[in-house]
Amino acid sequence: VQLVESGGGLVQPGGSLRLSCAASGFWYAMSWYRQAPGKERELVAHISSAGGSTNYADSVKGRFTISRDNAKNTVYLQMNSLKPEDTAVYYCSMGTYWGQGTQVTVSS
């Protein structure tokens, strides 16, 4: 199983980014996590294998949307109204597998 994230970058507060996670191999429920400097890794969003069920951390509810395109074996994280506190390395995860992470920096 291989997970490859993309889409990170530098954005101003209030801006948007869309992260992608392309998966090869098995295809199950998937999650996005993030880890800011000096902090523990935290769950941001989770989506079921068919995409019918999603869950979000309270800190991102109403701003982030997780979705998946099973035909493309890709999971997305649409991030709107970004705040400086969203700055972190974002990882996608499937079971015990992790991607390499993509940096998101929110700064003016």
The 8 nearest C-alpha neighbors of each residue, nearest first, counted from 0:
[[1, 24, 23, 25, 2, 22, 96, 26],
 [0, 2, 23, 22, 3, 24, 98, 96],
 [3, 1, 98, 22, 21, 20, 97, 4],
 [4, 2, 21, 20, 98, 1, 22, 99],
 [5, 3, 20, 19, 100, 101, 98, 21],
 [4, 6, 19, 18, 7, 101, 20, 3],
 [7, 5, 18, 17, 19, 8, 16, 4],
 [8, 6, 103, 102, 101, 5, 18, 16],
 [7, 9, 103, 104, 102, 10, 6, 16],
 [8, 10, 104, 105, 103, 11, 106, 7],
 [11, 9, 105, 14, 106, 104, 8, 12],
 [10, 12, 107, 106, 105, 14, 13, 9],
 [13, 11, 82, 81, 14, 105, 106, 83],
 [14, 12, 80, 81, 11, 82, 15, 79],
 [13, 15, 12, 81, 80, 11, 10, 79],
 [16, 14, 79, 78, 81, 80, 13, 17],
 [15, 17, 78, 77, 18, 79, 6, 14],
 [18, 16, 77, 76, 6, 78, 19, 75],
 [17, 19, 6, 76, 75, 5, 7, 77],
 [18, 20, 75, 5, 4, 74, 6, 21],
 [21, 19, 4, 74, 3, 73, 2, 75],
 [20, 22, 73, 3, 2, 72, 19, 4],
 [23, 21, 2, 72, 1, 73, 20, 3],
 [24, 22, 1, 0, 25, 2, 21, 72],
 [23, 25, 0, 26, 22, 1, 2, 72],
 [26, 24, 0, 27, 23, 22, 93, 1],
 [25, 27, 24, 48, 28, 72, 22, 23],
 [26, 28, 48, 29, 25, 93, 47, 94],
 [29, 27, 48, 47, 46, 93, 30, 26],
 [30, 28, 93, 46, 92, 45, 27, 47],
 [29, 31, 45, 92, 44, 91, 46, 32],
 [30, 32, 91, 44, 43, 90, 92, 42],
 [33, 31, 42, 43, 90, 41, 89, 91],
 [34, 32, 89, 88, 40, 41, 87, 90],
 [33, 35, 40, 87, 88, 39, 38, 41],
 [34, 36, 87, 38, 37, 88, 86, 33],
 [37, 35, 38, 34, 87, 39, 88, 86],
 [36, 38, 35, 39, 34, 40, 87, 88],
 [39, 37, 35, 36, 34, 40, 41, 87],
 [38, 40, 34, 41, 37, 35, 36, 33],
 [39, 41, 34, 33, 32, 38, 42, 35],
 [42, 40, 32, 33, 39, 43, 34, 56],
 [41, 43, 32, 44, 31, 33, 56, 40],
 [42, 44, 32, 56, 31, 55, 41, 33],
 [45, 43, 55, 31, 54, 30, 42, 56],
 [46, 44, 30, 54, 53, 29, 31, 55],
 [45, 47, 53, 29, 50, 52, 28, 30],
 [48, 46, 28, 50, 52, 49, 51, 53],
 [47, 49, 28, 27, 50, 46, 26, 29],
 [50, 48, 47, 51, 28, 69, 52, 46],
 [51, 49, 47, 48, 52, 46, 67, 66],
 [50, 52, 49, 47, 53, 46, 48, 66],
 [51, 53, 47, 50, 46, 54, 49, 45],
 [54, 52, 46, 45, 47, 51, 55, 44],
 [53, 55, 45, 44, 46, 52, 56, 43],
 [56, 54, 44, 43, 60, 57, 45, 59],
 [55, 57, 43, 58, 59, 44, 60, 42],
 [58, 56, 60, 59, 55, 43, 61, 54],
 [57, 59, 56, 60, 55, 43, 62, 61],
 [60, 58, 62, 57, 63, 56, 61, 55],
 [61, 59, 57, 62, 55, 58, 63, 56],
 [60, 62, 63, 59, 64, 79, 57, 58],
 [61, 63, 79, 59, 60, 80, 78, 64],
 [64, 62, 78, 77, 59, 79, 61, 60],
 [63, 65, 77, 76, 66, 78, 62, 61],
 [66, 64, 76, 75, 77, 44, 63, 46],
 [67, 65, 75, 74, 64, 76, 50, 46],
 [66, 68, 74, 73, 75, 69, 50, 65],
 [69, 67, 73, 71, 70, 72, 74, 66],
 [68, 70, 72, 71, 67, 73, 49, 74],
 [69, 71, 68, 72, 73, 67, 74, 26],
 [70, 72, 73, 69, 68, 21, 67, 22],
 [73, 71, 69, 22, 70, 21, 68, 74],
 [72, 74, 21, 71, 68, 20, 67, 22],
 [73, 75, 67, 20, 19, 66, 68, 21],
 [76, 74, 19, 66, 18, 65, 67, 20],
 [75, 77, 65, 18, 17, 64, 78, 19],
 [78, 76, 17, 64, 63, 16, 75, 65],
 [77, 79, 63, 16, 15, 17, 62, 76],
 [80, 78, 15, 62, 81, 63, 14, 77],
 [81, 79, 13, 14, 62, 15, 82, 12],
 [80, 82, 13, 79, 12, 14, 15, 85],
 [81, 83, 12, 84, 85, 105, 13, 80],
 [84, 82, 105, 85, 86, 106, 12, 81],
 [83, 85, 86, 82, 105, 87, 81, 35],
 [86, 84, 83, 82, 87, 81, 105, 104],
 [85, 87, 104, 84, 103, 105, 83, 35],
 [88, 86, 35, 34, 103, 33, 89, 102],
 [87, 89, 102, 34, 101, 33, 100, 103],
 [90, 88, 33, 100, 101, 32, 87, 102],
 [91, 89, 100, 32, 31, 98, 33, 92],
 [92, 90, 31, 98, 30, 97, 32, 20],
 [91, 93, 97, 30, 96, 29, 31, 94],
 [92, 94, 29, 96, 95, 28, 27, 30],
 [93, 95, 96, 92, 29, 27, 28, 97],
 [94, 96, 93, 97, 92, 0, 29, 98],
 [97, 95, 93, 94, 92, 98, 0, 2],
 [98, 96, 92, 91, 2, 93, 99, 95],
 [97, 99, 2, 3, 100, 91, 90, 4],
 [98, 100, 97, 3, 90, 4, 101, 2],
 [101, 99, 90, 89, 98, 88, 4, 102],
 [100, 102, 89, 7, 88, 4, 5, 103],
 [103, 101, 88, 7, 87, 8, 89, 104],
 [102, 104, 7, 8, 86, 87, 88, 9],
 [105, 103, 86, 9, 8, 106, 10, 102],
 [106, 104, 83, 10, 11, 86, 12, 9],
 [105, 107, 11, 83, 12, 104, 10, 9],
 [106, 11, 12, 105, 10, 83, 9, 104]]
